[in-house]
């Protein structure tokens, strides 16, 4: 396999293998959907190791400290067991589940981006479900809320007390892994990866029934009309199970797009035809614009609604400083970081360089600043107002970040680093591509711009109005 397209072909071939899509737990839950995206990521890693395009960022060497880990583990269990959240009502119109690490503030409180969308719609009663964060105290979360981690901790404790294992489910896992190991022999995927996936699946099976019990109890208590879940269709974590159980209970499910689509939204046709699979995917997928609707191969309904945060941000544009904005995708774009450092030295007296970290890198901000402190013309930025940064930038540079598409919204021409990711995820008509520092400098020096930016194809405007129209059509509220 030499390209991401090759990986996608393999994943979709597995999608349409009957021995794979017919392997389920006793409750009908298809096991393949839980590990499909994880396998995709491992195959990606193998690809860029093979092409020498991947190296681990050594900004912060991790040291194992048993005492600190024990303290953290005990605190987490204590905190989750005693923090029941703040639930003001028994019944809600919507349960909104945040998964990303992007946290905003509303009225001095923390709130996930997708949660914010539904909380600003009048007359909608929303129960916000967040991931646990040790940096946020219980009284700092916005609105009615609970923590998804609490459901997992309860399930873990119960599974250790009850010690129940479903032998039929374990056999199904082992049969599936035998098939996958045979399929992956020809591409020489490290056998330890599949062994770990199998081990993790067996661990998960012991929790599956207990987590199901906790989720069903929550849904019965709160009686939501619909569930909005971020990253719901990736399949990992609890998302597939949440959607699966909600579908069984006739609760509608929605995913709001928050990033560039990949194989998580592109499935084999035989798999999509299977009822149990459709039960593990959201009823509605709300996208940024028509381009994304045309991109996906998805069993539910798709609507383009835009991005409500961009709708707000576009009204606040003001331009003062000259800088070049680079957007990181973590370890995937370390070659781009090297280019950013070289550009910062080239434009020491002309343009400042800002390197915007990916949300998963925010905790590494200080390490970046220390490691590259000898570079005086580059500033590393973590969690900040991205859209003010974007609106004020003289040039926007990246590989396959959503920010490149958002640049179109601001009528800016993105400068796209030509690598294995951009060749797969950034269409040729979006931006101008470059292969190295020399080519990027030439584009900046000549102020290269696309003659036409078809931004309306990628972005709808007035998200809230469109969402209300869909809600009426789909009887959501």
C-alpha positions in Angstrom: 0.0 0.0 0.0 1.5 3.3 -1.1 -1.3 5.8 -0.7 -4.3 6.6 1.6 -6.5 5.6 -1.3 -5.0 2.1 -1.1 -5.9 1.9 2.6 -9.4 3.0 1.9 -9.9 0.3 -0.7 -8.7 -2.3 1.7 -11.0 -1.1 4.5 -14.1 -1.0 2.2 -13.2 -4.5 0.9 -13.3 -5.7 4.6 -16.6 -3.8 5.0 -18.2 -6.0 2.3 -16.8 -9.3 3.6 -19.8 -11.3 5.0 -17.7 -13.1 7.7 -16.8 -9.6 9.0 -20.1 -7.7 8.9 -22.1 -10.7 10.1 -20.0 -11.1 13.3 -22.0 -9.5 16.1 -22.4 -9.6 19.9 -25.6 -11.3 21.0 -27.5 -8.0 21.1 -26.8 -7.5 17.4 -23.9 -5.0 17.9 -21.5 -5.3 14.9 -18.0 -5.7 16.3 -16.2 -4.5 13.1 -17.6 -0.9 13.5 -15.9 -0.5 16.8 -12.4 -1.3 15.5 -12.6 -0.2 11.9 -11.3 3.3 12.4 -8.6 2.2 14.8 -7.3 -0.2 12.1 -7.4 2.6 9.6 -5.2 4.8 11.8 -2.7 1.9 12.3 -2.5 1.4 8.6 -1.9 5.1 8.1 1.0 5.0 10.6 2.5 2.1 8.8 2.2 4.0 5.5 4.1 7.1 6.7 6.7 5.1 8.5 7.3 3.3 5.2 7.6 6.7 3.4 9.8 8.2 6.1 7.1 11.0 6.6 6.4 10.2 10.3 8.5 10.8 13.3 7.6 11.3 16.9 7.7 14.8 18.2 10.1 14.8 21.1 8.9 18.1 22.7 8.1 16.4 26.0 9.7 13.0 26.8 7.3 11.2 29.0 8.5 9.8 32.4 6.6 7.1 34.2 5.8 8.1 37.8 3.9 5.3 39.6 2.9 7.5 42.6 1.6 10.3 40.3 -0.3 7.8 38.2 -1.8 6.2 41.3 -2.9 9.5 42.7 -4.4 10.5 39.4 -6.3 7.2 39.1 -7.7 7.4 42.6 -8.7 11.0 42.2 -10.5 10.3 38.9 -12.5 7.4 40.4 -13.4 9.4 43.5 -14.3 12.5 41.5 -16.5 10.6 39.1 -18.3 8.5 41.7 -19.2 11.6 43.7 -19.7 14.1 41.0 -23.2 13.4 39.7 -23.1 16.5 37.5 -25.9 19.1 37.6 -29.2 17.9 36.2 -31.9 20.5 36.7 -34.7 18.6 35.1 -35.8 15.0 34.7 -36.7 15.3 31.0 -34.8 16.9 28.1 -35.4 17.5 24.4 -31.8 16.8 23.6 -28.8 15.0 25.0 -25.7 16.6 23.5 -22.4 14.6 23.7 -19.1 16.5 23.3 -16.0 14.5 22.4 -13.4 17.0 21.1 -10.9 18.7 23.3 -12.0 22.2 22.1 -13.7 23.8 25.0 -15.3 27.3 24.8 -16.5 29.6 27.5 -20.1 30.8 27.8 -21.1 33.1 30.7 -17.8 32.2 32.4 -18.5 28.5 32.1 -16.9 25.8 30.0 -18.9 24.2 27.1 -18.1 22.0 24.2 -18.4 23.4 20.7 -21.2 21.2 19.6 -23.0 21.6 23.0 -22.9 25.4 22.5 -24.9 25.1 19.2 -27.9 23.4 20.8 -27.8 25.5 24.0 -28.2 28.8 22.0 -31.4 27.5 20.3 -34.4 29.0 22.3 -36.8 26.6 24.1 -34.6 23.5 23.8 -33.9 21.7 27.1 -30.4 20.3 26.7 -28.5 17.8 28.9 -24.8 18.4 28.1 -22.5 15.3 28.4 -18.8 16.1 28.6 -15.5 14.1 28.9 -13.8 14.5 32.2 -11.1 17.1 32.4 -8.9 17.5 35.5 -8.5 21.2 34.7 -12.3 22.0 35.0 -14.1 22.0 38.3 -17.6 20.7 38.6 -19.1 24.2 39.1 -17.4 25.4 35.9 -19.4 23.4 33.4 -22.1 25.2 31.5 -25.8 24.2 31.9 -27.3 20.9 33.0 -24.5 18.3 32.6 -23.0 15.0 33.5 -19.7 13.3 32.6 -19.6 10.3 30.2 -16.6 9.0 32.1 -18.9 8.4 35.1 -20.9 5.9 33.1 -17.6 4.0 32.2 -16.4 4.0 35.8 -19.7 2.7 37.1 -19.6 -0.1 34.5 -16.0 -1.0 35.4 -16.8 -1.3 39.1 -19.9 -3.4 38.4 -18.1 -5.6 35.9 -15.4 -6.4 38.6 -18.1 -7.2 41.2 -20.3 -9.3 38.9 -17.4 -10.8 36.8 -19.7 -11.7 33.9 -18.4 -12.7 30.5 -20.5 -13.7 27.6 -18.8 -16.7 26.0 -20.6 -16.3 22.7 -19.4 -12.7 22.4 -15.8 -13.7 23.2 -16.0 -16.4 20.6 -17.3 -13.8 18.1 -14.3 -11.6 18.8 -11.8 -14.4 18.4 -13.4 -15.5 15.1 -13.4 -11.9 13.8 -9.7 -11.5 14.7 -8.7 -14.7 13.0 -10.3 -13.4 9.8 -8.5 -10.1 10.1 -5.2 -11.6 10.9 -5.5 -13.7 7.7 -6.5 -10.6 5.7 -3.5 -8.6 7.0 -0.9 -11.2 6.4 -0.2 -10.0 2.9 0.5 -6.4 3.9 2.7 -7.4 6.9 0.9 -5.3 9.5 2.7 -5.7 12.8 0.9 -8.7 14.5 1.2 -7.0 17.9 -1.3 -4.4 16.7 -4.0 -7.0 16.0 -3.2 -8.8 19.3 -3.7 -5.6 21.2 -7.0 -4.8 19.4 -8.2 -8.3 20.3 -7.1 -7.9 23.9 -8.9 -4.5 24.1 -12.1 -6.0 22.6 -12.2 -8.7 25.2 -11.8 -6.1 27.9 -14.6 -4.0 26.3 -16.9 -7.0 26.1 -16.8 -7.3 29.9 -18.1 -3.7 30.1 -20.5 -3.8 27.1 -23.6 -5.0 29.0 -22.9 -2.8 32.0 -22.4 0.3 29.9 -25.5 -0.5 28.0 -27.4 -0.8 31.3 -26.2 2.7 32.4 -27.0 4.3 29.1 -30.5 2.8 28.9 -31.1 4.0 32.4 -30.0 7.5 31.4 -32.2 7.5 28.3 -35.3 6.3 30.2 -34.8 8.9 32.9 -34.2 11.9 30.6 -36.6 10.9 27.7 -34.7 12.8 25.0 -36.3 13.4 21.6 -32.9 13.3 20.0 -29.2 12.8 20.7 -26.6 15.0 19.1 -23.2 13.4 19.3 -19.8 14.7 18.1 -17.6 12.2 16.2 -20.5 9.7 16.5 -19.7 7.9 13.3 -16.0 7.2 13.9 -17.1 4.1 15.8 -14.5 4.1 18.6 -15.2 4.8 22.3 -18.9 4.6 23.3 -20.3 6.4 20.2 -21.4 3.3 18.3 -23.1 1.8 21.4 -24.9 5.1 22.3 -26.3 5.4 18.7 -27.1 1.7 18.7 -29.1 1.8 21.9 -30.8 5.1 21.0 -32.0 3.7 17.7 -33.4 0.6 19.5 -35.3 3.1 21.8 -36.6 5.1 18.8 -34.5 8.2 19.8 -33.3 10.1 16.8 -29.5 10.6 16.5 -27.5 13.5 14.9 -23.9 14.2 14.1 -22.6 17.7 13.5 -19.5 17.8 11.3 -16.5 19.4 13.0 -13.6 18.4 10.7 -12.4 17.0 7.4 -14.2 13.8 6.5 -12.3 10.6 5.9 -12.9 6.8 5.8 -15.2 7.2 8.9 -17.8 8.5 6.6 -17.2 6.2 3.6 -18.5 2.6 3.8 -18.8 -0.5 1.6 -22.3 -0.9 0.1 -22.9 -4.4 1.5 -22.1 -3.2 5.0 -24.5 -0.2 4.6 -27.3 -2.5 3.5 -27.1 -4.3 6.8 -29.8 -3.2 9.3 -27.6 -3.7 12.4 -24.9 -1.5 10.8 -27.4 1.3 10.1 -28.5 1.1 13.7 -24.9 2.1 14.7 -24.8 5.2 12.5 -26.7 8.5 13.2 -30.0 9.1 11.5 -28.8 12.6 10.4 -25.4 14.0 9.4 -25.3 17.8 9.3 -22.4 19.0 7.2 -20.6 22.3 6.5 -21.8 22.5 2.9 -22.7 20.7 -0.4 -19.2 19.5 -1.1 -19.3 17.4 2.1 -22.7 15.9 1.3 -21.4 14.8 -2.1 -18.2 13.4 -0.5 -19.8 11.0 2.0 -21.0 7.5 1.4 -23.3 7.2 4.3 -26.5 5.3 5.2 -28.4 8.2 6.9 -29.7 11.5 5.7 -27.3 14.4 5.0 -28.1 18.1 5.3 -25.7 21.0 4.8 -26.1 23.6 7.6 -22.7 25.4 7.8 -20.9 26.3 11.0 -22.6 28.5 13.5 -19.3 29.6 15.1 -18.0 30.8 11.7 -21.3 32.7 11.2 -20.6 34.5 14.5 -16.9 35.0 13.8 -17.2 36.5 10.3 -18.9 39.6 11.8 -15.8 40.4 13.9 -13.1 40.7 11.3 -10.5 43.3 11.8 -7.0 43.4 10.3 -3.9 44.9 12.0 -0.8 42.7 12.0 1.0 41.0 9.1 1.6 37.4 9.8 1.6 33.9 8.2 -0.7 31.4 9.9 0.4 27.8 9.9 -2.0 25.1 11.2 -0.7 21.9 12.7 -2.1 18.4 12.5 0.3 17.1 15.2 2.8 14.4 14.3 1.2 14.1 10.9 2.7 17.5 9.9 6.1 17.7 11.5 7.6 18.3 8.0 5.4 21.4 7.8 6.7 22.6 11.2 10.2 22.5 9.8 9.1 24.6 6.9 7.4 27.1 9.3 10.7 27.5 11.2 12.6 28.2 7.9 9.9 30.7 6.8 10.1 32.5 10.2 13.9 33.0 9.7 13.4 34.2 6.1 10.8 36.9 7.0 12.3 38.1 10.2 11.5 41.8 9.4 8.4 41.3 7.1 6.0 38.7 8.4 5.6 37.1 11.8 4.9 33.4 11.7 2.2 31.9 14.0 2.0 28.2 14.4 -1.4 27.1 15.6 -1.3 23.8 17.4 -3.9 21.1 17.0 -6.3 20.7 20.0 -4.6 17.4 20.9 -1.3 19.3 21.2 -2.5 22.1 23.5 -1.0 20.5 26.5 2.4 20.5 24.7 2.4 24.3 24.1 5.1 25.1 26.8 7.3 22.3 25.4 7.1 23.8 21.9 7.9 27.2 23.2 10.9 25.9 25.1 12.2 23.6 22.4 12.1 26.3 19.7 12.9 29.4 21.8 16.0 30.2 19.6 13.6 31.0 16.8 12.6 34.6 17.5 10.0 35.2 14.7 7.7 32.3 15.4 4.9 32.1 18.0 3.3 28.9 19.0 -0.4 29.2 20.0 -2.7 26.7 21.7 -6.4 27.2 22.6 -7.3 30.6 21.3 -9.8 32.5 19.1 -8.9 30.6 15.9 -11.2 32.7 13.7 -9.7 36.0 14.7 -6.3 34.5 13.9 -7.7 33.3 10.6 -9.4 36.6 9.6 -6.3 38.7 10.3 -3.7 36.3 8.6 -1.9 37.5 5.5 -1.5 33.9 4.4 -2.9 30.6 5.7 -0.7 27.5 5.4 -1.5 23.8 6.2 -1.8 20.2 5.1 -5.3 18.8 5.6 -6.8 20.9 8.4 -10.4 22.2 8.4 -8.8 25.6 8.8 -7.9 25.5 5.1 -11.5 25.2 4.1 -12.4 27.9 6.7 -10.0 30.2 4.9 -12.3 30.0 1.9 -15.1 31.4 4.1 -12.9 34.4 4.7 -12.2 34.6 0.9 -8.5 33.7 1.5 -6.5 31.4 -0.7 -5.0 28.5 1.4 -1.5 27.5 0.7 -1.5 23.7 0.9 1.5 21.5 1.7 1.6 18.7 -0.9 1.8 15.5 1.2 -0.1 12.1 1.4 -2.8 13.7 3.4 -3.6 16.8 1.3 -3.5 14.7 -1.9 -6.3 12.6 -0.4 -8.4 15.2 1.6 -7.9 18.6 -0.1 -9.4 18.8 -3.6 -7.2 20.4 -6.3 -9.5 23.4 -6.6 -8.9 24.4 -3.0 -5.8 26.5 -2.6 -2.4 26.4 -4.2 -0.1 23.5 -3.4 3.7 23.6 -2.6 6.2 20.9 -1.9 8.9 22.6 0.0 10.1 25.9 1.6 11.4 27.3 -1.6 8.0 26.9 -3.4 6.1 28.3 -0.4 8.4 31.4 -0.3 7.8 32.0 -4.0 4.0 31.9 -3.5 4.2 34.3 -0.6 6.6 36.7 -2.4 4.4 36.8 -5.5 1.2 37.1 -3.4 -0.3 34.2 -5.3 -4.1 34.0 -5.1 -6.7 31.8 -6.8 -8.8 33.7 -9.3 -12.0 32.1 -8.2 -12.9 30.8 -4.7 -16.0 28.7 -4.8 -16.5 29.0 -1.0 -20.3 28.6 -1.2 -19.8 25.0 -2.3 -18.0 24.2 0.9 -19.9 26.4 3.4 -23.5 27.1 4.0 -24.4 30.4 5.7 -26.8 31.0 8.6 -26.5 27.7 10.4 -29.2 28.3 13.1 -31.9 29.1 10.5 -31.1 26.0 8.5 -31.0 23.8 11.7 -34.4 25.0 12.7 -35.8 24.2 9.2 -34.4 20.7 9.5 -35.8 20.3 13.0 -39.3 21.0 11.7 -38.9 18.6 8.8 -37.5 15.8 11.0 -39.8 16.6 14.0 -36.9 17.2 16.3 -38.4 20.1 18.3 
